[in-house]
């Protein structure tokens, strides 16, 4: 029992591998509606996962269309966070293979769109990229520098 606590559970979008639920926004919306205290559930959107699940993000109009669908089906108010990672696999592959920012099939543009989207300025965004080094520099540091370079004033 969690009366009085503000604990939340965030359901993460999935790539749709095998029989996984959560690769369609409608599936997540259905789950949100089935919970007695549904306001305590939120969604964490994973950039690689939704791209692999078949939601386009690269061109500005594709990004806007995908985010509008997210708003219509789930609602921006239910989006609590983002996992930022590129995809080693092609669009619609339904494979969950994370890549460093700008080094995969997503490229840089989806991250530029997301980081500058006023609808999500207050949402935490977490790197879920491979952990290693490049020329002695941690990849997390490189990925953060790349992301910061995409932010507009």
Long-range contacts (C-beta under 8 A, 24 or more apart in sequence): 7-40, 8-40, 8-41, 8-42, 8-80, 9-40, 9-41, 9-42, 10-41, 10-42, 10-43, 10-44, 10-80, 10-81, 11-41, 11-42, 11-43, 11-44, 12-43, 12-44, 12-45, 12-46, 12-49, 12-83, 13-43, 13-44, 13-45, 13-46, 13-49, 13-50, 13-53, 14-46, 14-49, 14-53, 14-96, 15-46, 15-48, 15-49, 15-52, 15-53, 15-93, 15-94, 15-95, 15-96, 16-52, 16-53, 16-54, 16-94, 17-94, 17-95, 17-96, 23-49, 23-52, 23-53, 23-54, 23-94, 24-53, 25-69, 25-70, 25-73, 25-74, 26-73, 28-73, 28-74, 29-73, 29-74, 32-74, 32-78, 41-78, 42-78, 42-79, 42-80, 42-81, 43-74, 43-78, 43-79, 43-80, 44-79, 44-80, 44-81, 44-82, 44-83, 45-70, 45-79, 45-81, 45-82, 45-83, 46-82, 46-83, 46-85, 46-128, 47-82, 47-83, 47-84, 47-85, 47-86, 47-87, 47-106, 47-110, 47-111, 47-114, 48-83, 48-85, 48-86, 48-87, 48-96, 48-97, 48-98, 48-99, 48-104, 48-106, 48-128, 49-83, 49-96, 51-87, 51-91, 51-105, 51-106, 51-110, 52-87, 52-89, 52-91, 52-92, 52-93, 52-94, 52-95, 52-96, 52-97, 53-92, 53-94, 54-91, 54-92, 54-94, 56-91, 57-106, 57-109, 57-110, 57-113, 57-114, 58-106, 58-107, 58-109, 58-110, 59-109, 60-109, 60-113, 63-109, 63-110, 63-113, 63-114, 67-117, 67-119, 71-119, 76-119, 76-120, 79-120, 79-123, 80-123, 80-124, 81-123, 81-124, 81-125, 81-126, 82-114, 82-120, 82-123, 82-124, 82-125, 82-126, 83-125, 83-126, 83-127, 83-128, 84-111, 84-114, 84-125, 84-126, 84-127, 84-128, 84-129, 84-143, 84-147, 85-127, 85-128, 85-129, 86-129, 98-128, 98-129, 98-130, 99-129, 99-130, 100-129, 100-130, 100-139, 100-142, 100-143, 101-127, 101-129, 101-143, 101-146, 101-147, 102-146, 108-146, 108-150, 111-146, 111-147, 111-150, 112-150, 112-152, 115-147, 115-150, 115-151, 116-150, 116-151, 116-152
